[in-house]
């Protein structure tokens, strides 16, 4: 399981490279969403609901900005993987 500290220690570039290294790439929305770790999905869900910090069910140490950036970079990496796979096919 990917923890909050792990995500904050990984650079955006590394998240994209990690996603690009996936071997079983599928050109579906379900596959793209499946690449996002649960902790990131939870953060995005909480953020989109507009809950205040005191109502956030996540760990108090969560860096919401880092988690939001991780989400965008994971999605970008997944999309790049699909494009790269299609290019190689």
N, C-alpha and C positions, 0 to 999 in steps of 0.2 A: 504494500500500500504506500502511496506517495503521501508524505506528510508535509505540513506547512513549511517547516524549516528546509526540507529538501527543495521545495519549489522556489523559495527565496534565494537559495544558494545557486540555482541553475540560471545561467544567462539565457536571454531570449533566443540567441543564436543556437545554443545547445538544444533548446526545446524543439526548434525547427529541425535541426539535424537528427535528433532522436526520432521524431515522427517520420522523417524521410527514410529512416533505416528500417521501417516496418516492411516485412516480407509479404504479408497477405493483404495487399491494398485492394480495396473495392470502391468503385465509383458510385457510392450511395450515400445519402444523407445519414443513414443509420450507422454506417462505418465511420464516417467523420465524427459523429457525436460519441461513438463508442471509444474514441481515442482520448476523450477528455476525462481525467481522473475525477472520482466522486467528490473530492474536497473542492475542486475547482467548480464543478457543477453546483455544489451547495452554495459556494460563495456567490456565484452569478445569480442563483435563484434568490438568495437573501438580498442581494444588491438590487435586483429588479423589482422586488417587493417594496423597496424603500423603507425597510425597517431601520430603526435607530440603533445605535451601538449597544444600548442596554437590552434591546430585544433580539439581538443577533444570537442565534443558537450555536455559533461557531466558537472556537477557541479564542480567547481574548487577545492572544498574540498574533492573530491572523492579520496579515498585511493585505487589505482588500485591493489596493492598487496593484500589488505584485500578482495577486491571484487573477485579477482582471486582465493584466498583461499576459499572464501565462495562458489564459483562455484564448485570447486572440492569436497568440503565437502557435498554440497547438492546432487551432483551426487552420491557420495559414499553412502550417507544416503538412497537415493532412491533405489540404487542397494541392499543395505542391507535389506531394507524393502521387496523387492521382494523375496530375499533369505529366509527371516524369514517367510514370508507368505507361501512360498512353503514348508518350514520345518514343519509348523503347519498344513498344509493341509493333 
